[in-house]
Each structure stands twice: as C-alpha cells, then as structure tokens.
Amino acid sequence: MREFDVIDRIRRGNSSLAASVIVPPGDDLGAVKLPDGGGVVLAGVDQVIGGVHLPLDASPERFAWKVAARSLSDVAAMAACPVGMVVAAALSPRIETEWTTRFSIELQRMGTLFKCPLIGGDIAVLPGGDAPMVFSSTVLATPDSEASNRMVLRDGAMPGDVVCVSGAFGRSLAADGGGHHLGFTPRIDVALGLHRELRENLTSMIDVSDGLGSELAHLARESHVRIIIEGNRVPRRNDASLEQALCDGEDYELCFTVSGTSRLPASMADVPLTIIGTVQQGDGVFLTDGAEETRFEASGWEHQGAEDHDADRPDSKGVSQ
C-alpha cells in the first residue's frame, strides 16, 4: 500500500459526488457549498504520529503546535481564512494530566494566534503504553472575502506563468529530531497578502510538506503543464544541497505560479519570495542548469505500508528511522 495510490483510488469517485462539493479530494482542502445560500466552507485534516512526525519524547507544546500548524498550512495553500479547528488525540495511558493541560493550552494559544479557535475534539486512551500517540486536527476555513471569495487551487497554472516559492528548503530535520519542522509558521499571512495583491494573477498554489519536487509534480499534473526549474534559483536552508531542497520535505512553505505579466513582490509578511522557474506546454517537471534540461524523477516523502517499509529512505518525516 502506497499513500498516493490510495489517494488516486479515492479520487476516482469524484465524478459521483453531490453538486454541493465544489472542491473534491485532490487539493489541499476540500470545499462544499452550504444550503440556502450559506456560503462555502473549506475543510482539511492532518495527523501527527509520535515517532514519525515528531520524536516520541517531544514536548506537549511541540505536539500541539505541529498538529495544528500542519492543517493551517493547507489553509494557506488555498489562500483561505481559518475559522476553527477540532483536534482528536489518542493518548498513552502513561500520560499525566499536566501533559494534557500543556497540550490544550498550546492549542488554545495557536487558535488565538491564527484566528482559528479550538472548538472541540475527541480524546481516547491507547490500549498499551508502547503504542505511539496519534493526533489529528481538522481545520475549517472560508474563502477570503477581501479577494472576491476566490479560492486558489492546484490546477490553474498556465504556460507563460512563473513558478515561485516562499522561504527556503531542505534540511528541515536536525540529527536529534529537532529543526525547522518542529516550529514552522503556517504561511497564511503570506498567502492572503499575495492573493489580495495579485488576484487572478495568482494562478495556482500548494503547500510544501512532502518535498518541493513532489509538490511541483502535483502542480504540473493537476494543471496539465510542464514545469521548468532553475536549480540554482531554489533557495536552500542551512547549506542544503539541491537534492535535499527538492526532496527532504517538511518545509511547509508555499509553491505557487503567477502570471508572467505580473510583478512578484520581493517579500510578503516579511517572508522572502523567489522565482525559481517557468511553466510551459507539456507535462512533467524538469531541472535546467541553463544549458540542458533533465526530467526530475525523484519523489518526495510519502507514507508507505509495511511491505514497503524497507525501501523507505530516512528523511524529514521519518524521525524514528
């Protein structure tokens, strides 16, 4: 079992969904139109598993931050406005009350910080103390009324657009399990600022969780275009190599396309923005050094079943490997 195979199977049923579903499975969030003119609500869910997404002994504040921030990063990818979240937790029987108190306080603090209050959830206790704890957050959002309630999807890139990113990439995981992936800031302010300034000229967007190369492939596939990336333009974190910048994952930055007739701001919300390539007719993702183009084949990180585990590469999400 491979994660993306499962997703593709789910998407085969998209054509049979009710007319109220206006963004089906396949984007960062789904969206439905509420009855009786109630508007549009977007929703998405993410998980954090101890020993996979965080070290087993990470603090409750780290668990709370990451489980909420992962879902909020998906909200940013749609240039939407978060309105509330619910969180479910499967806790170890060894967890003390103080741990859960600190966890909930941090969730509530994040709700205030990102205007996304914690409005509910569920708590369960695992049957054994050795099982890793699992947390999931579901975030609700609305289209941005200051940008004509438009949503930015993955399928809008067009030939002639430029490919852009926020921030830097690679080496998000330190040797001790710490690093950028523990305390990243969801780029909601960046996304909203870009959308309000560029409007329809912000043609597509995705958040980078599984690796920049993998997310570029998603944009190319969904938009039915060819993406050319200039490797020396990709901004890198902590002297990362180009391969690390493209494949490590857990960056939680934005990758987006902008009409070639528009001017990209140098930064947004104090986060640098960089043009790293162009969109052309065709398909796939290609790297260029200015002289030759090479098709990018390496994939980003994905969850795999037990039969594939030995083939997993240790990287930014496999902190227990």
C-alpha positions in Angstrom: 0.0 0.0 0.0 1.3 3.4 -1.0 -0.2 6.7 0.0 -0.6 8.2 -3.4 -2.1 5.0 -4.8 -4.8 5.2 -2.2 -5.5 8.9 -2.9 -5.8 8.2 -6.6 -8.4 5.4 -5.9 -10.4 7.8 -3.8 -10.4 10.4 -6.5 -11.9 8.0 -9.0 -15.2 8.6 -7.2 -15.1 12.4 -7.5 -17.4 12.5 -10.5 -20.2 10.9 -8.5 -20.1 13.5 -5.6 -23.0 15.8 -4.9 -23.2 19.1 -6.7 -22.6 20.9 -3.4 -19.0 19.6 -3.5 -17.1 22.4 -5.3 -13.5 21.3 -4.4 -13.4 17.4 -4.3 -10.5 15.3 -3.0 -7.2 16.1 -4.7 -6.4 19.6 -3.4 -5.0 20.9 -0.1 -8.6 21.3 1.3 -12.0 20.2 0.1 -14.9 22.7 -0.1 -18.7 22.4 -0.1 -21.4 24.9 -0.7 -23.8 25.2 2.2 -27.5 25.0 1.6 -29.8 28.0 1.5 -27.1 30.5 0.4 -25.0 29.7 3.5 -21.7 30.3 1.6 -18.7 28.0 1.2 -16.8 26.1 3.8 -13.4 24.5 3.3 -12.1 21.6 5.4 -9.0 19.6 5.8 -7.5 17.1 8.2 -3.9 16.2 9.1 -2.2 13.8 11.5 0.8 13.8 13.8 2.2 10.4 14.9 4.7 10.1 17.6 8.0 8.7 16.3 7.0 9.5 12.7 6.3 13.2 12.6 7.9 14.1 15.9 10.3 12.4 18.3 8.4 10.2 20.8 9.6 12.4 23.7 8.7 15.7 22.1 7.1 18.2 24.5 3.3 18.6 24.5 3.8 22.1 23.1 5.6 20.7 20.1 2.9 18.1 19.5 0.2 20.8 19.8 2.0 23.2 17.5 2.7 20.7 14.8 -0.7 19.1 14.7 -2.5 22.4 14.3 0.2 24.0 12.1 0.1 21.2 9.5 -3.6 21.8 8.9 -3.2 25.6 8.9 -0.5 25.2 6.2 -3.1 23.6 4.0 -5.4 26.6 4.6 -2.6 28.8 3.5 -2.2 26.8 0.3 -5.8 27.7 -0.7 -5.4 31.4 0.3 -8.3 30.8 2.7 -9.2 32.2 6.1 -9.2 29.7 9.0 -12.3 29.9 11.3 -12.0 27.0 13.7 -10.4 23.6 14.4 -11.2 20.3 16.2 -8.5 18.0 17.4 -8.6 14.3 18.3 -5.9 12.7 20.4 -5.1 9.0 21.1 -3.0 9.3 24.2 -0.7 6.9 26.0 -2.1 5.6 29.4 1.2 6.8 30.9 0.4 10.5 30.0 -0.1 12.7 33.1 -2.7 15.4 33.5 0.0 18.1 33.3 1.0 16.9 29.8 -2.6 17.2 28.5 -3.1 20.6 30.2 0.0 22.0 28.5 -1.1 20.4 25.2 -4.5 22.1 25.3 -3.1 25.4 26.4 -0.8 25.5 23.4 -3.7 24.6 21.1 -5.8 27.4 22.5 -2.8 29.8 22.1 -2.5 28.8 18.5 -6.2 29.3 18.0 -5.8 32.9 19.2 -2.6 33.5 17.1 -4.1 32.3 13.8 -7.7 33.3 14.4 -8.7 29.7 14.4 -10.2 28.8 17.8 -10.2 25.3 19.1 -13.9 24.4 19.1 -14.0 20.7 20.0 -12.4 17.3 19.5 -12.1 13.8 21.0 -9.8 12.0 23.4 -9.1 8.3 23.5 -6.6 6.2 25.5 -4.4 3.7 23.7 -4.6 0.1 25.0 -0.9 -0.1 25.7 1.9 2.2 26.8 4.2 1.2 23.9 1.8 2.3 21.1 2.8 5.7 19.6 0.4 8.6 20.3 -1.7 9.9 17.4 -3.2 13.3 17.0 -5.3 14.7 14.2 -6.6 18.2 13.5 -9.5 19.2 11.3 -9.5 22.9 10.3 -12.4 24.7 8.9 -12.0 27.8 6.7 -13.8 30.2 4.4 -12.8 31.8 1.1 -11.2 35.3 1.6 -13.9 37.9 1.2 -11.2 40.5 0.5 -10.2 38.6 -2.6 -13.7 38.1 -4.0 -14.2 34.8 -2.2 -11.9 33.2 -4.8 -10.0 30.0 -3.9 -6.5 29.2 -5.2 -6.4 25.6 -6.5 -3.6 23.4 -7.8 -5.0 23.2 -11.4 -4.7 26.8 -12.5 -1.1 27.1 -13.8 -0.8 28.1 -17.4 2.0 28.3 -20.0 3.8 31.6 -19.6 3.4 31.7 -15.8 6.4 31.8 -13.5 7.0 29.3 -10.7 7.6 30.9 -7.2 8.2 29.9 -3.6 8.2 31.4 -0.2 11.1 30.9 2.2 13.8 28.2 1.9 14.0 24.4 1.5 15.9 21.4 2.7 17.4 20.2 6.0 14.2 20.7 7.9 15.2 17.9 10.3 18.2 18.1 12.6 20.1 15.0 13.6 18.5 15.0 17.0 15.0 15.1 15.5 14.6 18.8 16.0 14.9 21.6 13.5 12.6 23.7 11.3 9.8 21.1 11.1 9.1 21.4 14.8 8.2 25.1 14.9 7.5 26.3 11.3 5.0 29.2 10.8 2.0 28.4 8.6 2.2 30.9 5.7 -1.4 32.2 6.0 -0.4 35.8 6.0 1.8 35.3 3.0 -0.9 33.6 1.0 -3.6 36.1 1.9 -1.3 39.0 1.1 -0.3 37.5 -2.3 -3.9 36.8 -3.2 -5.1 40.2 -2.3 -2.4 41.8 -4.3 -2.2 39.6 -7.3 -5.9 38.4 -7.5 -6.4 36.2 -10.6 -2.7 36.5 -11.5 -2.0 34.1 -8.6 -2.9 31.1 -10.8 -2.2 28.0 -8.6 -0.7 27.2 -5.2 0.3 24.3 -2.9 2.0 23.9 0.4 5.3 22.1 0.5 5.1 19.2 3.0 6.2 16.2 1.1 9.2 17.8 -0.7 9.4 20.7 -3.2 10.0 18.3 -6.1 6.9 16.2 -5.3 4.7 19.3 -4.9 5.9 20.7 -8.2 4.9 17.4 -9.8 1.4 17.8 -8.3 1.0 21.2 -9.8 2.2 20.0 -13.2 -0.1 17.1 -13.1 -3.2 18.9 -11.9 -2.6 21.8 -14.3 -1.6 19.6 -17.3 1.6 21.6 -17.8 5.3 21.3 -18.0 7.4 23.0 -15.2 11.0 24.0 -15.7 13.0 24.7 -12.6 16.4 26.5 -12.5 18.2 24.6 -9.8 20.5 27.5 -8.8 17.5 29.6 -8.0 16.0 27.3 -5.4 16.5 28.9 -2.0 18.1 26.5 0.4 18.2 26.2 4.2 21.3 25.5 6.2 23.5 24.9 3.1 21.2 22.2 1.8 22.1 20.5 -1.5 19.7 20.9 -4.4 18.6 17.3 -3.8 17.8 18.0 -0.2 15.9 21.2 -1.1 13.8 19.2 -3.6 13.3 16.0 -1.6 13.6 16.5 2.1 10.1 17.7 2.8 8.6 19.2 6.0 9.4 22.7 4.8 5.7 24.0 5.0 6.4 26.8 2.6 4.3 27.8 -0.4 4.9 26.9 -4.0 2.8 28.9 -6.5 2.5 30.1 -10.0 2.0 33.7 -11.1 1.0 35.1 -14.5 4.1 36.1 -16.4 2.7 39.6 -16.9 2.6 40.3 -13.1 5.4 41.5 -10.9 6.2 39.3 -7.9 6.9 41.2 -4.7 10.3 40.6 -3.2 8.6 39.5 0.1 5.3 39.2 1.8 4.7 39.4 5.5 8.5 39.6 6.0 9.0 36.2 4.2 11.2 36.3 1.0 9.6 35.3 -2.3 11.7 33.8 -5.1 11.0 33.0 -8.8 12.5 29.5 -9.5 11.2 28.6 -12.9 8.6 28.8 -15.6 5.5 27.0 -16.9 5.3 25.6 -20.4 3.1 23.5 -22.5 3.6 19.8 -22.0 3.9 17.7 -18.8 6.3 16.8 -16.0 8.9 18.6 -14.0 12.4 19.4 -15.5 15.6 20.8 -14.0 17.8 23.1 -16.0 21.3 24.4 -15.5 20.9 27.0 -18.2 22.1 24.6 -20.9 20.5 21.3 -20.5 17.1 20.1 -19.1 16.8 16.9 -17.1 13.5 15.3 -16.1 13.0 15.3 -12.4 12.1 11.8 -11.3 12.9 11.7 -7.6 9.8 11.6 -5.4 9.2 13.3 -2.1 8.2 11.6 1.1 5.1 9.6 1.4 3.5 7.2 3.9 4.0 3.6 2.9 2.7 0.3 4.1 4.6 -2.4 5.9 5.6 -4.2 2.7 7.4 -1.0 1.5 9.0 -0.1 4.8 12.4 -1.5 4.0 12.5 0.8 0.9 11.8 3.9 2.9 14.5 6.5 2.9 15.2 8.2 6.2 14.2 11.8 5.8 12.5 14.7 7.5 9.2 12.9 8.3 10.8 9.6 9.4 12.2 10.9 12.6 12.1 7.4 14.2 14.1 5.7 11.5 
